[in-house]
Amino acid sequence: ALCFGKTEDDDDDDTIGPLCVLEGHSGRVNSITAISKESIRLASGSRDGTVALWAPHADFPLDDVPPISRLTGHRGRVLGVVAFVLPTGESRLATTSTDRTIRIWSTTDGTISENHVQKKPLFILDSGLVYAVVALHRQNHGVFLAGGTLQGDVHFWDVSGPGAPVRRNELSLKSHDDRVAALAVCSQVQNTQTVLSLATGSNDHTVRIWKLLDHLSPPAPTRSYRPPPKCHVLRGHSDAVVALAAAPGPNSAVPQHAPIALASASLDKTIRLWDMHSGSALRVFAQGHADHLTGLAFFHTLPTPSSFSSHDENDEPTSPIISTTRRARLASISDDATLRLWDLDND
């Protein structure tokens, strides 16, 4: 089941209740992604081999909400789900599975109908066993999928065109000595230019940050060799890195004064926050979860009414003052069956 809710600052009660519960899978939910469409909001991939599409909103009652549609066809557990948009504006969903394929589905409005089971994807890629998948949007260079493999490599597929995706073997990264279990896309502004980076987490206990720069650009006609991108190796975890979360950038959940840009979670039950520029660990959350961590996400809280009220000229109380402060948070989930929220505003 998935819980869809909201968080607000409330020092008197640390319990957060869901707005609604989304039930529809018969196995563990392995991944979830947001979709910026009016008709679809979320897609979740499960151990039951299916992908469920949801349209939750704040007006839902607290009882169960079924999926609006379902994608079937994988012959194994669904491991990863990612949404992306083509340069033409068409919406796509990529799913990866233990059946060693990546499947590309259309989620453009009008292609998904309620209570419909979609069995036929647009494309099926013979990808090998890919544990994690992300989409990289390169300005003027289209859209790529990156997938982390059992062998420690990261492979890239060009999914920009309307035709079948093309695997770009010359872009592949030999990134780790063991399985790549987590990926995250990071954007940084350097000298007024947005630099795209790819973070990879592995069973070899390390996180690596690849400065892609021109790595995804078309090769120069006079060059047959493409040098590998520069890489930071981040060490500190004592067990496999299983989840990564990149801060969305300026005006995001990350405080403006802090250089935090990447969080990693490990089977060592710790979370580390990293400085993307230096590669140093800024903070370590080592106490909290009682079992292995499985996922991370940055977010910020909603503005809430202050405990102080304004007064009119007769000193009569008026409406509460609405605070515009949005507190930075990091959410983590674990096999201990809890979701924990971490404060990033306080040192």
WOUR-V749603 format. One record per residue. SS is DSSP state (H for helix, E for strand, - for the rest). OMEGA is omega in degrees with one decimal (999 if undefined). Layout:
SS,OMEGA
SS,OMEGA
This chain:
-,174.6
E,175.3
E,-178.7
E,-175.0
E,179.1
-,176.6
-,176.4
E,176.1
-,177.3
-,-174.9
-,-176.6
-,-176.4
-,-178.0
-,178.7
-,178.6
-,-178.8
-,179.4
E,170.9
E,176.9
E,178.5
E,-179.3
E,180.0
-,-179.0
-,176.9
-,177.4
-,178.4
-,-178.8
-,175.5
E,-175.7
E,-174.7
E,179.0
E,177.9
E,176.8
E,179.1
-,-177.2
-,177.7
-,178.2
-,-173.4
-,-178.4
-,-179.8
-,-175.4
E,170.5
E,-178.6
E,178.1
E,-169.9
E,173.4
-,178.4
-,176.1
-,-178.2
-,172.7
E,179.5
E,177.3
E,-173.1
E,175.2
-,-179.9
-,173.8
-,-169.6
-,-177.5
-,179.5
-,173.0
-,-175.9
-,178.2
-,-173.1
E,179.2
E,-178.2
-,174.5
-,179.0
-,-179.3
E,-177.6
E,176.5
E,-179.0
-,178.1
-,176.0
-,179.7
-,177.4
-,179.4
-,174.1
E,-175.4
E,-175.6
E,178.2
E,176.8
E,177.3
E,175.3
E,-177.6
E,178.1
-,175.9
-,178.9
-,-178.3
-,179.1
-,-178.5
E,-179.2
E,174.2
E,176.4
E,179.5
E,178.5
E,-168.8
E,174.1
-,174.2
-,174.8
-,174.7
E,164.8
E,179.9
E,-179.1
E,-177.0
E,174.2
E,173.0
-,176.6
-,178.9
-,-179.3
-,178.9
-,178.8
-,177.1
-,-177.1
-,178.4
-,-178.5
E,174.5
E,-179.1
E,-175.5
-,-173.7
-,176.2
-,175.0
-,-177.4
E,173.5
E,-178.7
E,175.0
E,-167.1
-,-166.1
-,-176.1
-,-179.8
E,-175.4
E,-177.8
E,-179.5
E,175.8
E,176.3
E,177.6
E,179.1
E,-179.5
E,179.4
-,179.6
-,179.8
-,171.8
E,-174.7
E,177.9
E,166.9
E,173.1
E,-178.8
E,178.9
E,-170.5
E,177.5
-,-176.3
-,-178.9
-,179.8
E,168.1
E,179.0
E,-177.3
E,174.0
E,175.0
E,-177.8
-,-173.0
-,-173.0
-,179.0
-,-179.2
-,-177.9
-,176.7
-,-178.0
E,175.8
E,-179.1
-,-174.8
H,-177.1
H,179.8
H,-173.7
-,179.8
E,169.5
E,-163.8
-,-172.4
-,178.2
-,-179.6
-,-175.3
-,171.9
E,-172.9
E,-175.9
E,177.0
E,173.4
E,178.1
E,-178.1
E,175.9
E,176.9
E,176.8
E,178.5
E,-179.5
-,178.5
-,179.7
E,178.6
E,-179.6
E,-179.1
E,177.8
E,177.0
E,175.6
E,-179.4
E,177.4
E,-168.5
E,171.9
-,177.9
-,173.9
-,-176.4
-,169.1
E,176.9
E,178.1
E,-176.4
E,175.9
E,-172.1
-,178.8
-,-178.5
-,-174.8
-,-177.9
-,178.3
-,175.4
-,-179.3
-,176.5
-,-176.9
-,-175.7
-,-178.4
-,178.0
-,-178.3
-,177.9
-,-178.8
-,178.8
-,179.7
-,177.0
E,-172.7
E,169.0
E,173.8
E,-177.5
E,-177.3
-,178.9
-,176.7
-,179.9
-,177.0
-,-174.5
-,173.5
E,-171.0
E,-179.4
E,176.5
E,173.7
E,178.7
E,176.1
-,-175.7
-,178.4
-,-178.7
-,-179.5
-,-179.6
-,-179.9
-,-174.9
-,178.7
-,-176.4
-,-175.9
-,-172.9
-,-179.7
-,-178.7
E,177.4
E,-176.1
E,174.2
E,177.8
E,177.5
E,-172.7
E,172.4
-,173.8
-,175.5
-,178.4
-,172.6
E,178.2
E,175.1
E,-171.0
E,169.7
E,-175.0
-,-176.7
-,-174.8
-,-176.3
-,-178.8
-,177.1
E,-178.6
E,-178.9
E,176.4
E,173.4
E,-173.2
-,-179.0
-,179.2
-,-176.6
-,-179.6
-,-179.7
-,-175.0
-,173.4
E,-178.6
E,-178.7
E,-178.4
E,172.6
E,170.9
E,171.8
E,172.9
E,-175.1
-,176.9
E,172.9
-,-176.1
-,177.5
E,176.9
E,177.3
E,179.1
E,178.7
E,174.1
E,-178.8
E,177.9
-,-174.8
-,177.0
-,179.3
-,175.4
-,-179.6
E,175.8
E,-176.5
E,178.1
E,176.8
E,179.6
E,179.0
-,177.3
-,-179.0
-,176.4
-,-172.8
-,-178.2
E,-178.7
E,169.1
E,178.0
E,177.1
E,176.6
E,-170.2
E,173.3
-,174.7
-,175.5
-,176.7
-,168.4
E,-177.7
E,-179.3
E,-176.3
E,-177.9
E,179.4
-,-179.0
-,-176.6
-,178.3
-,999
